Amino acid sequence: MERARTLPVAGELESLESFLDFQRATMVGKAEGISDEQGVSRPVEPSTLSISGLIKHLALVEESWFQSVFTGGELAEPWASAPFDRDKDWEFNSASADRISDLIAMYTSACEMSLQVVNGADSLDQMSAKETRHGRVSLRWILLHMIEETARHAGHADLIRERIDGSTGI
């Protein structure tokens, strides 16, 4: 995923999309070039977060907010059969069994599907099909939430990547 620059002058939708795409590409950049073993190792103590777990979590978050909450669809595999009732952090905990390249592909695909949902929406004011703990939310709210969520986890990944190989920034 190429790291696009944010747009200094753009409409609201384009601005939101460019900031989210920037954070998405930052996350992928933190995961590229590391081995599968490095993807699940070297957490910043006392945390158990790994880059693999963060990438898998963000793939779930993309699909959950855009495909499920916003459009009203059902989650696809591997989420549909994941044992979240027994392990609420399943995506983090199961990532050690996945190849980092597969997780990057999963995340990239989820981001592409999210973009299709955004491009197919009537407006940023369109409300989600499903209720959340915040009630029904607008597409604008979801995009802003996704910028915050992705940026927060990109910060986590930055610390973990620095611990792996000293790489900072991208």
C-alpha positions in Angstrom: 0.0 0.0 0.0 1.6 3.3 -1.1 1.6 5.9 1.6 -0.4 8.8 0.1 0.0 12.3 1.3 -2.9 14.0 3.0 -4.6 16.6 0.9 -3.9 20.2 2.1 -6.9 21.5 0.1 -9.9 19.3 -0.5 -13.6 18.8 0.3 -14.7 17.1 3.5 -14.9 13.6 2.1 -11.6 13.7 0.3 -9.9 15.2 3.4 -11.3 12.4 5.6 -10.3 9.7 3.1 -6.8 11.1 2.6 -6.1 11.2 6.4 -7.5 7.7 6.8 -5.5 6.4 3.8 -2.4 8.0 5.2 -2.8 6.1 8.6 -3.7 2.9 6.8 -0.5 3.0 4.7 1.5 3.9 7.9 0.2 0.7 9.5 1.1 -1.4 6.4 4.5 0.3 6.3 5.2 -0.8 9.8 4.5 -4.4 9.0 6.3 -4.6 5.6 9.8 -6.1 5.6 9.6 -8.0 8.9 9.5 -11.8 9.2 6.6 -13.8 10.5 8.5 -14.3 13.7 9.1 -10.6 14.2 5.5 -9.9 13.5 4.4 -11.7 16.6 7.4 -11.0 18.8 9.0 -8.1 20.7 6.1 -6.5 22.5 6.8 -3.4 24.4 6.5 -4.6 28.0 4.1 -5.0 29.7 1.9 -5.0 26.6 1.5 -8.2 24.6 0.6 -6.3 21.4 2.3 -7.4 18.2 2.4 -5.9 14.8 0.6 -9.0 13.5 -2.1 -8.7 16.1 -2.5 -5.0 15.3 -2.8 -5.6 11.6 -5.4 -8.4 12.1 -7.3 -6.2 14.6 -7.5 -3.4 12.1 -8.7 -5.7 9.4 -11.5 -6.7 11.7 -12.3 -3.1 12.6 -12.5 -2.1 8.9 -14.9 -4.9 8.1 -16.9 -4.4 11.3 -17.5 -0.7 10.9 -18.0 -0.4 7.2 -19.4 -3.8 6.1 -21.4 -4.7 9.2 -22.3 -1.6 11.1 -22.7 0.9 8.2 -24.2 -1.4 5.5 -25.9 -3.9 7.8 -24.1 -6.9 6.3 -22.7 -9.9 8.2 -19.1 -10.4 9.0 -17.2 -12.7 6.6 -14.6 -15.3 7.6 -12.5 -15.5 9.6 -14.6 -13.2 11.8 -18.0 -15.0 11.4 -16.8 -18.2 13.1 -14.2 -16.6 15.4 -14.7 -17.6 19.1 -15.2 -14.0 20.3 -17.5 -15.3 23.0 -14.6 -17.2 24.6 -11.8 -14.8 23.6 -12.8 -11.2 23.1 -9.3 -10.5 21.8 -9.2 -13.4 19.4 -7.9 -11.4 16.5 -4.9 -10.3 18.6 -4.3 -13.7 20.1 -4.7 -15.8 17.0 -2.4 -13.6 14.8 0.7 -15.6 15.8 -0.6 -18.5 13.6 -0.8 -16.2 10.5 1.8 -15.1 8.0 2.5 -11.4 8.1 2.1 -11.2 4.3 -1.4 -12.8 4.6 -2.4 -10.4 7.3 -1.2 -7.4 5.2 -3.3 -8.8 2.3 -6.3 -9.3 4.6 -6.0 -5.7 5.9 -5.4 -4.2 2.4 -8.5 -6.0 1.1 -10.6 -4.8 4.0 -9.5 -1.3 3.4 -10.4 -1.6 -0.3 -13.9 -2.9 0.6 -14.3 0.0 3.0 -13.5 2.5 0.2 -16.2 0.9 -1.9 -18.7 1.3 0.9 -17.7 5.0 1.3 -17.9 5.6 -2.4 -21.3 4.0 -2.6 -22.8 6.0 0.2 -25.3 8.8 -0.3 -23.4 11.3 1.8 -21.3 11.7 4.9 -24.6 12.2 6.8 -25.9 8.8 5.9 -26.6 6.8 9.1 -25.4 3.3 9.8 -27.8 0.5 9.3 -27.0 -1.0 12.7 -27.0 0.4 16.2 -23.7 0.7 18.0 -23.1 1.4 21.7 -23.3 5.1 20.5 -26.6 4.5 18.7 -26.7 4.8 15.0 -23.8 6.8 13.7 -23.1 8.7 10.5 -20.5 7.8 7.9 -18.7 10.9 8.9 -18.5 9.6 12.5 -17.2 6.2 11.3 -14.5 7.8 9.1 -13.4 10.0 12.0 -13.4 7.0 14.4 -11.4 5.0 11.9 -8.8 7.8 11.6 -8.4 7.8 15.4 -8.3 4.0 15.7 -5.8 3.5 12.9 -3.6 6.3 14.1 -3.6 5.0 17.7 -2.5 1.6 16.5 0.0 2.9 14.1 1.7 4.6 17.1 1.7 1.2 18.9 3.2 -0.4 15.8 5.9 2.3 15.6 7.1 1.5 19.1 7.1 -2.2 18.4 8.9 -1.9 15.0 11.6 0.3 16.6 12.1 -2.4 19.1 12.4 -5.1 16.4 14.9 -3.4 14.1 15.4 0.2 15.1 13.2 1.4 12.2 11.3 4.6 12.9 9.0 6.6 10.7 8.2 5.6 7.1 
